[in-house]
Amino acid sequence: MEKRLGVVGIILEANDLSEIVNNILHAHSDIIAGRMGLPYKERDVSVIALIVDGTVDRISSLTGKLGQIKGVSVKSAISKG
């Protein structure tokens, strides 16, 4: 299957979600090329930005698992080819 390059934005609405999110990210670390995380104290949220490089199925697995967590918002953009 063809690999794609993409970006994933994640917002955690509670600090207690970080362990769950980090476990999912660790399970998908093979497709994560870069990661930046910032606690945004003014809004009491945490923001994570990822650069991913993998198959569409693998990227969708990552975003799908994150999207199932209550209090986590996730959006992605993937290259066309």
Backbone torsions as a table, in degrees:
resi	resn	phi	psi	omega
1	MET	NA	143.3	-176.9
2	GLU	-73.7	136.9	176.9
3	LYS	-83.5	148.2	177.4
4	ARG	-127.4	156.0	175.3
5	LEU	-101.1	141.2	-179.1
6	GLY	-155.1	171.0	173.6
7	VAL	-124.5	143.6	178.9
8	VAL	-130.3	127.5	175.6
9	GLY	-108.3	132.4	-176.5
10	ILE	-129.8	132.7	174.7
11	ILE	-120.7	125.1	177.0
12	LEU	-103.6	121.3	-176.2
13	GLU	-86.2	-2.8	177.9
14	ALA	-149.3	141.6	-178.1
15	ASN	-66.0	-27.6	-178.3
16	ASP	-70.7	-5.8	177.8
17	LEU	-85.9	-11.6	-172.5
18	SER	-62.5	-36.8	-179.8
19	GLU	-66.5	-42.3	178.6
20	ILE	-63.1	-47.0	-179.4
21	VAL	-63.6	-44.2	-179.9
22	ASN	-62.7	-35.4	176.7
23	ASN	-63.9	-41.1	178.1
24	ILE	-67.3	-43.1	178.4
25	LEU	-62.1	-40.8	178.4
26	HIS	-62.3	-39.9	179.5
27	ALA	-66.2	-20.6	179.9
28	HIS	-113.2	20.6	-174.9
29	SER	-63.2	-20.6	179.5
30	ASP	-65.8	-20.1	179.7
31	ILE	-108.2	-2.2	-177.7
32	ILE	-91.4	112.6	-179.8
33	ALA	-88.1	-27.9	-179.4
34	GLY	-158.7	152.1	-177.9
35	ARG	-147.0	137.8	173.3
36	MET	-134.4	127.8	179.2
37	GLY	-126.1	136.7	-178.6
38	LEU	-134.8	127.0	169.2
39	PRO	-78.0	123.6	-178.7
40	TYR	-104.8	87.2	-170.3
41	LYS	-64.4	-30.6	-179.8
42	GLU	-61.3	-28.9	179.9
43	ARG	-109.1	-1.9	-177.9
44	ASP	56.8	44.7	176.6
45	VAL	-135.3	168.4	171.0
46	SER	-120.9	143.4	-178.6
47	VAL	-122.5	132.9	177.8
48	ILE	-124.8	132.5	175.1
49	ALA	-117.0	131.1	-179.4
50	LEU	-120.9	144.8	164.8
51	ILE	-106.1	124.6	-177.9
52	VAL	-119.7	150.6	179.4
53	ASP	-142.5	100.3	-177.1
54	GLY	-169.9	-175.6	178.2
55	THR	-71.4	158.3	178.4
56	VAL	-59.9	-39.6	179.2
57	ASP	-61.8	-42.5	-178.0
58	ARG	-70.2	-41.0	177.2
59	ILE	-65.5	-40.9	178.1
60	SER	-64.8	-34.9	176.2
61	SER	-61.3	-45.5	179.0
62	LEU	-61.1	-53.8	-176.2
63	THR	-67.9	-33.7	178.5
64	GLY	-64.7	-44.2	179.5
65	LYS	-66.4	-39.7	177.5
66	LEU	-66.3	-39.9	-178.1
67	GLY	-67.2	-17.7	179.3
68	GLN	-81.2	-10.0	-177.0
69	ILE	-86.2	123.5	177.5
70	LYS	-65.1	129.4	-179.3
71	GLY	94.7	3.4	177.4
72	VAL	-118.4	127.7	174.1
73	SER	-109.5	137.4	-178.4
74	VAL	-140.6	137.7	175.9
75	LYS	-137.2	147.4	-179.8
76	SER	-139.6	156.8	172.6
77	ALA	-134.6	130.0	-175.5
78	ILE	-123.8	140.7	179.6
79	SER	-62.7	156.3	-177.7
80	LYS	-81.7	-16.3	179.1
81	GLY	171.2	NA	NA
